[in-house]
Amino acid sequence: MKRSRINEIIREGDAFIRSFGFRLPPFAYWSPRELAERRPEGIVGARLGWDITDYGQGRFDDLGLFLFTVRNGRAADLARGSGMLYAEKIMISRKDQLSPMHRHVVKAEDIINRGGGRLVLQLHASGADGGIDPDAPVTVPCDGVERSLSSSDLLSLEPGESVTLFPGIWHAFWAEGADVLIGEVSTVNDDLTDNVFADPIGRFSSVEEDEPPLRLLVSDYDAWMADAGR
C-alpha cells in the first residue's frame, strides 16, 4: 500500500470512530518522531496502535481491515496465568470489505458490532489436522446464548450484538449495508504468530513510501525504533 493511502485511511478511520463517541488514547496522536524517540515499552513492546492491512494483496477496498490496538498484555502473563491477560481493539470493516478466513491458536475473542451496518461472519470448525472441516456444525456463544450453525450458515450481528470465538474456530467477516465499527475484547493478542490463514496471504501490508507517515503503524515499529537508536 502507498503511505499516502494509509495516511488517508487513518484520517477517515479516526473520524468514523469519533462519530460513535469513541475516543482513542493520547498516544494515538503522537507524531512518528515523538513515538520513535520516546519508545515506551508499554506501547511499542505490546504493539499498541494503528494497524492498516490489505493482507499483502494490494486490494484494501475489497480485502482489508482497519485496526487500532488499545491495550494488550503479554504472552508471559498467559503462561503464568496472572497479570494482564487481556487485549482490546477497535476496528472498522468497510461495506463489503472482506477480512479473510483465519483462526487463532491461542487467542479467544469477543467480536462486537459497535455500530453502523450488519457484521456478517462465516464460521467453520477445525478438523483434526487444524484445517477447515467443511461439514462440521459450529456452536458459538452470542451475548451469552449459544447458537448452532451449519457450515453453510452465516452469522449476522446487528449493532450491539456480539459473538465469542474460541481458539480453532475459523472465521471470516465483512460489513453489509454500511461500514461497521467493531470492538474486539480478547485474551492477549499476538498478530506476529497467532494468525493462521486459510489462503497463503500475509497479516501485514508492504508499504510504498510516497509521503511521510502521519502516524506509525505497529508494523513500522521495528524499523523506526532501530533508526531512532542510531
N, C-alpha and C positions, 0 to 999 in steps of 0.2 A: 504494500500500500504506500502511496505517496504520503509524506509527512503532512503536506498541506491538507489532504483529505482527512487524516487522523485529527488534525487540529480543528477542522470543521465539525467533525463528529463529536469531539469533546465539547465544543461550544453548544451545539444542538442538544446533546445529551444533558448537559448541565441545566439548560433552560427547561427541558422536559421534566427533569427531576424536580426542579423548583416549582413547576406548575402544579405539582401534587402536594406542596407544602413540606417536602423532604429537603433537608439541608445537609450537605456534605461537610466533613470536619475541616478545620482550618488548613491542615497540610495539603488538602486537595488543590489549593490555590497558590502554593509556593512555586516560585519560578524554578526552572531546571537548575540554574546556578545555585539557588538557595538550598534546594534539596541535596544537590551533589556536595556542597560544602558542609552542610550540617550532618548529613548522612546518619540520621537517628536509627539505631539498631531496631527499635520497636516498630519502625515503618519499613525500612529497607530490608532488614532481616526477615520480617514477617511478610514481606511482599504486599504491603498495603498500597492502594492507589489505583490509578487509571489502567484500564486493560481493554484495548480495542482489538478485536481479532477478526480476520477473514479466513482463519484456519489455513493460511498459506495458499489460498486458491485464487485470490485476486477478484473475488465477486462479492464484496461485502454486502451489497443491497440484497442479494439472494441467499448468501451463505455467510453468516457473521453474527456477532453479538457485541454489545456494549456492556462492560462490567466495571464496577468500582468496588474494591475490597475495603471495607470499612474497619474491620477488626479480624484478627486471626491469631490463634495460639500456635504452638509448635508441636512437631511430631514427638519430641521428648516428653511433652505433657501427656500425650496419649499413652506413651509407653509406660509412664509412671502411674497413670490413672488418676492424676490430680493436677491441679493448676488450671491454666486456661485451655479448656478442651473444646472450644467453640470458635466459629467464624461467622461473619456476616458480610453479605454482598448486596449491592443494589445493581440491578441490570435493566437493560432495555432490549426488548425484542421488537424489531420493526415489523410492520404489517407484511405478512407472507415471507419473512426472512427466517431461514432455517438455521437452527442450532443443531448440528448433525448428531446422528446416533452414537452414543457413547455410554460407558459405565465407569464406576469408580470402584477401586479395590478396597479402600479404607473408609472413605467419606460417606456418611449418611446425611441427608439434606431435606429440608422443607423448601419447596418451591411455592412461592406465594404470589398470586396475582394482586398487585398493589393498586392497580387502576389502569384504565384505558379500554382496550378491546378484550377479546377472549384469548386465553392462553391455551393452546391445544398441544397435547403430548401424545406421542406414540411410545408405548411401553412393551418391553419383551423381557421374559425371564432368561437367565443364563442356563446353558446346558452344562453337562459335566466337564466339558473342556473350557468353560468360560465364555464360549461363543454364544450367539443368539440361538435360543430354542424357539423355532418358528411356530410350534404347535402348543406350547405350554401356556395356560392361563396365568394371569398376574393378579395378585391381590395387594392393594396398597391402601394405607390409611389416608383419608381425605378429611381433614378437620376432625379427627377422632373417630370417623365412621369408615369401616372397611368397605372398599369397593373391589369387586372382582371383574376383570375384563378378559375377553378372549384376545388372541393375538391380532385379530383384525379390528378390534375396537380402538377408538380414540377417546382420550380423556380430555374434556373441555372444562376449563376453570374460568368462572366469571370473576370480576373484581371482588376481592375479599376471600375467595376460596383458595385452598392450598392442597398440596399432596406431599406425603412423606415418601422419599425414595431411599431404600436401604442399599448398601453395597451389593453390586452384582446385578441390579436392575438396569437394563439397557433403556435409554431414553433419548428421544429427540423432541424438539418443541419449536413452535412458531406462533406468531400472533395472527389473529383473524379479526377483521372488521376495523381495527385501528392498532396503532403501536401500543405495547403493554409495558408498564413499569413492573418489574419483577423483584421481589425480595427473596433472598436465599439465606436461611439460617442453617448452619451445619456443624458437624464436628470439624476439627482442624482441617484446613484446606491446603493441598499441595498440588498446584497446577503443573509442576515440573514432572511429577512421577505418577500421579494418581488419576490420569485420564486415559482410558482405553477406548479408541475409536473403532467403529465397525469398518471404516474405509481408511486407506493409508493417507491420512492428512495430518497436518501439524496443529498444535494447540495455539501457536503464536504466529503473528504476521511478520513477514520480511518488510523492512521499511526502506523506502527510497527517499533520501534526504533532499527534498527540493526546496525546503524552507526550514528555519529553526523551529524546534518543538515548542508548542505553547505550554505543555506540561510533559513531564516524563511518564512513560508507560512503565509498568512493572518489568516488562521485558527489556527496557533500556537500562535498568539499574546497574547491572554488572559492568557494562562498558563505560557508563558515565561516572560511576564511582571510581573505576580504575583510572580514568582520565583525570579526575579531580585530585587523585592521590599523587600524581606525578609532579 
